[in-house]
Amino acid sequence: MTGSFGFNPEISNLITRAAGVGEIIFAVLFFIFYRSILINVLNILTLIGLMLFVAILQPSLLIEAFNPVTTNLAIIAFSVVLINELKGTQRQ
């Protein structure tokens, strides 16, 4: 998808690798701080942003197998459930 911005293949590869490293770092932080409402909200906002990004740049990906909609909506739902559980335990 970075190629659609006009980056040359070398820069596109570098951006893709950096994004992958960023995803791994966020995943580790999420596993460590999953009880934080803030990180769950950040997770939801990021996944919505990524879906919008795909919808604008390559909407055909939204109807293919294992598309961002099916995977991201499930993870967003899990984060919403976790936020509700965290709010419930804070009230007790």
N, C-alpha and C positions, 0 to 999 in steps of 0.2 A: 504494500500500500504506500510505502514511502516513495516508490518510483512514480506514483501519480502526482507527486509534488514537484517532479522534475529533477530530483537529486540523481547524481550519477551513481552507478552500481556500487562503487566503493563507499561513498557516503551513506547510501541506502543500507548497505550491509552493516556499517558502523552504528547507525541509528537503530536498526533492528536488534543488534546485539546489546546495545545500551538499554533498550526497552526490556529485553529479556532479563538482564541483570536487575533492572528496577523492579520487575515483577517478582523475581526471586526474593529480593530484599523485603518488599512489601509482604510477601507470603510469610516469611520468617517473623516479621514484626506482628503480623496478624495472629500467627500461632502463639506467640508469646503474650500478646496483649488482647486476646479475643474477648476478654471481659470488659473491655473499654467500649463505651457507647460511641465515643468519638471515632475510633478506628472502624467500627461497623458502619457508621454514617459515611465516613470517607470511602469505605469499600463500596457502598451503594452508589454514591455519587460518581465514583470512578467508573463503575460498570455501566451506569446509564450514559456517561460521557463517551465511553468506548463504543457503545451501541449506536449512539447518535453519529459518531465519527464514521463508523462503517456504513450507516444508512445514507450518509451524505456522499461518501467517496465511492463505495462499491455496494449499492443496494442489492445486487444479485446475490451477495453472500448471505443475505438474511433468509433466503428460502432453501439453502442447501443443507445437506445433512450436517449435524453437529454445528449449527450456526450459532452466532452470538446471542440470539434471542433465547433459544432453549437453554443454553448453558448459563448465561448471565442471569436470566430470570430465576432459575433455581437457586443460584448463589445469593441473589438479592433476597429471595424469600427466606433463606436460612438466616441471613443477617437480620431481617425484620423479626423473625422468631427469637433470635438471640437478644436483640434489643428489648423486646417485650419481656423476656425472662429476666434480663438484668434490671429493668425498671421494677418488676414485681419483687425481686429480692431486696431492692433498695428500700421499698416501702415497708417491708416487714421489720 
